[in-house]
Amino acid sequence: MSQANNEPSPFGGDNNGNIWPWKFSIFGLALILVLAGAIAYRHYTLKVPVGFEDPLKPAETADSTAIDSISQ
């Protein structure tokens, strides 16, 4: 059953089935950009790691052979 009728909308404009006007899409885009900006700001100011590092990679340790423990 197809709903592809080409009748004009009784309220004017095109009858494309979109119940949300473009204004809400722009507000949604603005909200996404504000939240992404807040996340980026907190990431750079608090020096929080993003989490893309490999968790199975061993942490690099300092070379303990360079320390002379006898002469200290």
Backbone as JSON, one array per atom type, in Angstrom:
{
  "sequence": "MSQANNEPSPFGGDNNGNIWPWKFSIFGLALILVLAGAIAYRHYTLKVPVGFEDPLKPAETADSTAIDSISQ",
  "N": [[0.83, -1.15, 0.0], [0.83, 1.98, -1.02], [1.71, 5.31, -0.13], [1.97, 7.42, -1.82], [0.72, 9.93, -2.69], [0.01, 12.83, -4.55], [-1.22, 15.07, -3.54], [-1.8, 18.46, -2.68], [-0.88, 20.04, 0.4], [-3.31, 20.85, 2.87], [-2.67, 22.92, 4.51], [-0.93, 24.55, 3.27], [2.2, 24.89, 1.51], [4.59, 22.23, 0.94], [3.7, 18.81, 0.96], [5.45, 16.81, 2.48], [5.6, 15.05, 4.53], [7.15, 15.57, 6.75], [7.1, 16.19, 10.09], [8.47, 17.85, 11.76], [9.65, 21.1, 11.6], [12.29, 22.89, 9.77], [13.51, 24.5, 11.59], [13.77, 23.14, 14.03], [15.66, 21.24, 13.33], [17.9, 22.85, 12.92], [18.21, 23.87, 15.51], [18.81, 21.46, 16.81], [21.27, 20.81, 15.57], [22.79, 22.97, 16.5], [22.77, 22.4, 19.25], [24.19, 19.97, 19.31], [26.69, 20.88, 18.38], [27.38, 22.69, 20.44], [27.58, 20.96, 22.65], [29.66, 19.29, 21.74], [31.69, 21.18, 21.63], [31.91, 21.8, 24.37], [32.79, 19.34, 25.35], [35.26, 19.13, 24.03], [36.56, 21.39, 25.11], [36.7, 20.71, 27.86], [38.27, 18.44, 27.64], [40.75, 19.42, 26.71], [41.44, 21.31, 28.69], [41.48, 19.91, 31.12], [43.24, 17.91, 30.6], [42.49, 15.26, 30.01], [42.75, 11.92, 29.0], [41.83, 10.73, 25.76], [41.22, 8.1, 25.14], [41.91, 6.49, 23.06], [44.16, 5.04, 23.11], [46.06, 1.99, 23.09], [44.95, -0.48, 25.21], [46.23, -2.84, 25.81], [48.86, -2.49, 25.36], [51.99, -2.46, 26.87], [52.95, -0.31, 29.55], [55.4, 2.2, 29.2], [58.42, 1.99, 30.86], [60.86, 3.54, 32.98], [64.35, 3.39, 32.23], [66.12, 1.35, 34.2], [68.74, 0.59, 34.27], [70.5, 2.61, 33.88], [70.8, 3.92, 36.24], [73.06, 4.37, 38.8], [73.42, 2.64, 41.54], [75.34, 2.14, 43.44], [77.13, 4.26, 43.87], [75.64, 6.16, 45.18]],
  "CA": [[0.0, 0.0, 0.0], [1.69, 3.13, -1.19], [1.13, 6.59, 0.26], [2.59, 8.39, -2.73], [-0.26, 10.78, -3.36], [0.58, 14.13, -4.85], [-2.17, 16.1, -3.18], [-1.19, 19.55, -1.92], [-1.23, 20.09, 1.8], [-4.36, 21.84, 3.13], [-2.1, 24.0, 5.31], [0.02, 25.28, 2.45], [3.52, 24.29, 1.44], [4.7, 20.88, 0.39], [3.29, 17.73, 1.84], [6.52, 15.82, 2.4], [5.5, 14.14, 5.66], [8.04, 15.96, 7.83], [6.32, 16.88, 11.11], [9.33, 18.83, 12.42], [10.18, 22.08, 10.64], [13.74, 23.0, 9.71], [13.97, 25.22, 12.77], [14.18, 22.16, 15.03], [16.89, 20.64, 12.85], [18.97, 23.82, 13.18], [18.42, 23.86, 16.96], [19.5, 20.21, 17.13], [22.65, 20.95, 15.14], [23.43, 23.89, 17.44], [22.95, 21.68, 20.51], [25.29, 19.01, 19.11], [27.95, 21.63, 18.3], [27.69, 23.21, 21.77], [28.04, 19.84, 23.48], [30.98, 18.88, 21.25], [32.62, 22.21, 22.08], [32.12, 21.63, 25.81], [33.62, 18.14, 25.52], [36.62, 19.46, 23.59], [37.13, 22.32, 26.08], [37.04, 19.95, 29.08], [39.36, 17.52, 27.32], [42.02, 20.14, 26.61], [41.78, 22.01, 29.92], [41.73, 18.96, 32.21], [44.22, 16.94, 30.11], [41.92, 13.92, 30.14], [43.03, 11.14, 27.79], [40.66, 10.45, 24.94], [40.92, 6.69, 25.27], [42.23, 5.78, 21.83], [45.4, 4.3, 23.3], [45.88, 0.55, 23.16], [45.03, -0.86, 26.61], [47.07, -4.02, 25.98], [50.25, -2.09, 25.18], [52.58, -2.25, 28.19], [53.38, 1.06, 29.83], [56.84, 2.35, 29.09], [59.03, 2.24, 32.16], [62.17, 4.18, 32.92], [65.45, 2.45, 32.15], [66.75, 1.3, 35.53], [70.16, 0.22, 34.17], [71.29, 3.83, 33.85], [70.96, 4.43, 37.6], [74.16, 3.75, 39.53], [72.99, 2.6, 42.94], [76.47, 1.96, 44.34], [77.78, 5.54, 44.2], [74.71, 7.11, 45.82]],
  "C": [[0.89, 1.23, 0.0], [0.96, 4.41, -0.77], [1.71, 7.71, -0.58], [1.51, 9.18, -3.45], [0.34, 12.16, -3.5], [-0.4, 15.26, -4.56], [-1.45, 17.22, -2.42], [-1.68, 19.54, -0.48], [-2.32, 21.13, 2.03], [-3.84, 23.04, 3.93], [-1.1, 24.83, 4.53], [1.37, 24.59, 2.46], [3.49, 22.9, 0.84], [4.27, 19.86, 1.42], [4.35, 16.63, 1.75], [6.53, 14.89, 3.61], [6.41, 14.48, 6.82], [7.24, 16.74, 8.86], [7.14, 17.92, 11.85], [9.86, 19.81, 11.38], [11.7, 22.17, 10.72], [14.31, 23.71, 10.91], [14.46, 24.24, 13.84], [15.46, 21.44, 14.61], [18.08, 21.55, 13.11], [19.26, 23.88, 14.68], [19.15, 22.59, 17.4], [20.96, 20.25, 16.74], [23.41, 21.87, 16.09], [23.69, 23.21, 18.78], [24.11, 20.68, 20.41], [26.62, 19.73, 19.07], [28.34, 22.21, 19.65], [28.21, 22.11, 22.67], [29.41, 19.34, 23.04], [32.04, 19.89, 21.66], [32.92, 22.09, 23.56], [33.0, 20.41, 26.08], [35.06, 18.44, 25.14], [37.29, 20.4, 24.58], [37.56, 21.58, 27.35], [38.2, 19.01, 28.82], [40.7, 18.25, 27.33], [42.4, 20.85, 27.9], [42.12, 21.06, 31.07], [42.76, 17.9, 31.84], [43.75, 15.49, 30.32], [42.25, 13.14, 28.87], [41.74, 10.78, 27.07], [40.25, 8.98, 25.06], [41.18, 5.91, 24.01], [43.51, 4.96, 21.96], [45.09, 2.81, 23.43], [45.99, 0.1, 24.61], [45.94, -2.07, 26.85], [48.55, -3.7, 25.81], [50.85, -1.84, 26.56], [53.06, -0.81, 28.35], [54.9, 1.11, 29.76], [57.42, 2.72, 30.46], [60.39, 2.89, 31.95], [63.25, 3.1, 32.91], [66.2, 2.45, 33.48], [68.23, 0.93, 35.45], [71.04, 1.46, 34.17], [71.52, 4.4, 35.24], [72.07, 3.63, 38.29], [73.82, 3.78, 41.02], [74.15, 2.46, 43.91], [77.05, 3.32, 44.77], [76.83, 6.52, 44.89], [74.89, 7.15, 47.29]]
}
